[in-house]
Every structure is written in structure tokens, then in C-alpha cells.
Amino acid sequence: MLQTPTDHETALALFSALQQRARAAGVNLRAPPPEPSTCCGRGCNGCVWEGYYSAVNYWREEALLILQA
């Protein structure tokens, strides 16, 4: 569940799970990255969704570091 997501549904579940853990620990996390709004749907190399999932991974790593502290 806490692995790097490669689809939208998994990313949203990841945000929810880590935000719940943070609330339970009394920790504030920054807001998750915003979803892209400019995808053309043609499966381009370098699609905005690829950048989004990279940002999600960065957010996940940061959140896990904060929760471990």
C-alpha cells in the first residue's frame, strides 16, 4: 500500500493512508501534489501523469520520513 503508485486510484489511497497516520500521530504533512489538468490522453512519452507520479513518490518519501521522526 505504501509503495510508489502508478495509477490515480492508488495515489489517492496512499494520500489517505499517510494522512490518517499523520493525524493519529499528531503530525502535519504538506498537501499532496495537485493532479494534472493538461493531459491530452494520447499516452505521450513524458506525459504529465508521469511527472505527477514522480511528485507523488517524493511526497510519499517525505511523509514517511516525517512519520518516522
C-alpha positions as CSV (number, residue, x, y, z in Angstrom):
1,M,0.0,0.0,0.0
2,L,2.8,2.4,0.7
3,Q,4.7,1.6,-2.5
4,T,5.1,4.2,-5.2
5,P,1.7,4.4,-7.0
6,T,1.5,4.1,-10.8
7,D,-2.2,4.9,-11.1
8,H,-4.6,7.6,-9.8
9,E,-6.6,5.4,-7.5
10,T,-3.6,4.0,-5.8
11,A,-2.1,7.5,-5.4
12,L,-5.3,8.7,-3.7
13,A,-5.3,5.7,-1.4
14,L,-1.7,6.4,-0.5
15,F,-2.5,10.0,0.4
16,S,-5.4,8.9,2.6
17,A,-3.4,6.3,4.4
18,L,-0.5,8.5,5.2
19,Q,-2.7,11.5,6.1
20,Q,-4.6,9.2,8.6
21,R,-1.3,8.0,10.1
22,A,-0.1,11.6,10.4
23,R,-3.4,12.7,12.1
24,A,-3.1,9.8,14.6
25,A,0.5,10.8,15.3
26,G,-0.4,14.5,15.7
27,V,1.8,15.4,12.8
28,N,1.0,17.8,9.9
29,L,2.0,16.9,6.4
30,R,2.1,19.3,3.5
31,A,-0.6,19.0,0.9
32,P,-0.3,16.3,-1.7
33,P,0.7,17.3,-5.2
34,P,-2.1,18.6,-7.4
35,E,-3.4,16.4,-10.1
36,P,-2.5,17.3,-13.7
37,S,-5.2,19.0,-15.7
38,T,-3.5,19.2,-19.1
39,C,-3.3,15.6,-20.2
40,C,-4.3,15.1,-23.8
41,G,-5.0,11.3,-23.3
42,R,-2.7,10.2,-26.2
43,G,-0.2,8.4,-24.0
44,C,2.7,10.8,-24.7
45,N,6.2,9.9,-23.8
46,G,6.8,12.2,-20.8
47,C,3.1,12.5,-20.0
48,V,2.1,14.9,-17.3
49,W,0.9,11.9,-15.3
50,E,4.4,10.6,-15.2
51,G,5.5,13.8,-13.6
52,Y,2.6,13.6,-11.2
53,Y,3.6,10.1,-10.1
54,S,7.2,11.3,-9.5
55,A,5.8,14.1,-7.4
56,V,3.6,11.6,-5.5
57,N,6.7,9.5,-4.8
58,Y,8.6,12.5,-3.5
59,W,5.6,13.4,-1.3
60,R,5.4,9.8,0.0
61,E,9.1,9.7,0.8
62,E,8.9,13.0,2.7
63,A,5.8,11.9,4.6
64,L,7.4,8.6,5.7
65,L,10.5,10.5,6.9
66,I,8.3,12.9,8.9
67,L,6.3,10.0,10.4
68,Q,9.5,8.1,11.4
69,A,10.9,11.2,13.2
